[in-house]
Amino acid sequence: MIVLELEQLGIFVELENSTINIVGTEHFSLEFQNEILAGIWFQTLLDLVETLPEFTL
């Protein structure tokens, strides 16, 4: 399991097998056909967050 905490937004995003769970004031899950697809989406999210000025200070 890999977890990304976006403290400024008050959410956790975790990759667990083929599911991405997003937890904040609400909870929802994105279920993918396999772990590879879930991993690609999660890595893309990490890459996008790293480019946001709010998170690169």
VOMIFI-952044 format. One line per 8 residues: number of its first residue (from 1); for each residue x, y, z of C-alpha. Coordinates in steps of 0.02 Angstrom, whole numbers, plus 50000, padded with zeros to 5 digits. Layout:
NUM	X Y Z ~ ... $
//
This chain:
1	50000 50000 50000 ~ 50061 50174 49954 ~ 49983 50326 50038 ~ 49988 50508 49985 ~ 49932 50636 50115 ~ 49881 50807 50051 ~ 49879 50895 50218 ~ 49830 51064 50145 $
9	49675 50985 50068 ~ 49641 50868 50213 ~ 49638 50709 50109 ~ 49727 50543 50097 ~ 49747 50449 49935 ~ 49803 50269 49948 ~ 49844 50137 49821 ~ 49799 49963 49880 $
17	49816 49824 49751 ~ 49701 49877 49607 ~ 49603 50008 49705 ~ 49636 50192 49737 ~ 49549 50252 49894 ~ 49521 50438 49923 ~ 49477 50487 50100 ~ 49432 50661 50161 $
25	49264 50724 50221 ~ 49195 50588 50106 ~ 49267 50419 50054 ~ 49265 50343 49882 ~ 49362 50212 49788 ~ 49416 50189 49608 ~ 49428 50005 49564 ~ 49534 49959 49414 $
33	49544 49799 49313 ~ 49720 49765 49375 ~ 49860 49831 49485 ~ 49959 49900 49338 ~ 49820 50019 49284 ~ 49791 50076 49463 ~ 49978 50106 49483 ~ 49985 50211 49324 $
41	49839 50321 49382 ~ 49915 50340 49555 ~ 50086 50386 49486 ~ 50005 50512 49369 ~ 49918 50591 49518 ~ 50084 50603 49610 ~ 50166 50683 49459 ~ 50027 50811 49442 $
49	50029 50857 49626 ~ 50217 50883 49620 ~ 50194 51014 49483 ~ 50066 51119 49578 ~ 50141 51279 49649 ~ 50047 51251 49813 ~ 50148 51093 49844 ~ 50319 51146 49779 $
57	50357 51284 49903 $
//
